[in-house]
Amino acid sequence: MRLGHTNWTYCEDWNTLTEESMGPLKPEEAQARHASGELYTAVARPAETSAPELRVHIRLETGYAAVVFMDGYGRTSFEYTFTILNGALFLETVTFYDYGDSTERGGYADSERMESYDFNPDGIVVQEIEIGDDVSSESRRGIDMSSNWEPIPPFGAYDSLIQRQR
């Protein structure tokens, strides 16, 4: 299935250590999992032979969706985690990873710095920055959360979830 310029492949899940699909699925099988709420992963590649740019994990039966953007080394560069609230997806967490000068691949790499934002529909945001063993946290209240809501997408229509700029 193509969405814009992207080629989508489907699998049960993604192995970050081997940087490969686990349990490849035909589009029809992934669509059936979407309909039943079972976990599946959609992997986006800009062309048939290129490395994946991002993954969309969907498990509607538990109210979970995540978008994982990958860097050129197959590592998670940033991630959006959504939960279902009131019949829609709410962007609950955004996490950024910085690997410094490391060229380690995929799941073998440890980030030097991790920055996360946890959002609450009531307008509370908690920012946490982790550098090595040092962790700092700050929270703010009264934040407009209207841009954190997304409709639950039909199978294959991930455009609203995979927006890099929010």
Secondary structure as GFF3:
##gff-version 3
##sequence-region A 1 166
A	DSSP	beta_strand	2	3	.	.	.	ID=ss1
A	DSSP	beta_strand	6	15	.	.	.	ID=ss2
A	DSSP	beta_strand	20	25	.	.	.	ID=ss3
A	DSSP	alpha_helix	27	36	.	.	.	ID=ss4
A	DSSP	beta_strand	40	45	.	.	.	ID=ss5
A	DSSP	beta_strand	54	59	.	.	.	ID=ss6
A	DSSP	three_ten_helix	60	62	.	.	.	ID=ss7
A	DSSP	beta_strand	64	70	.	.	.	ID=ss8
A	DSSP	beta_strand	76	85	.	.	.	ID=ss9
A	DSSP	beta_strand	88	98	.	.	.	ID=ss10
A	DSSP	three_ten_helix	106	108	.	.	.	ID=ss11
A	DSSP	beta_strand	113	120	.	.	.	ID=ss12
A	DSSP	beta_strand	124	131	.	.	.	ID=ss13
A	DSSP	beta_strand	134	140	.	.	.	ID=ss14
A	DSSP	three_ten_helix	146	148	.	.	.	ID=ss15
A	DSSP	beta_strand	149	150	.	.	.	ID=ss16
###
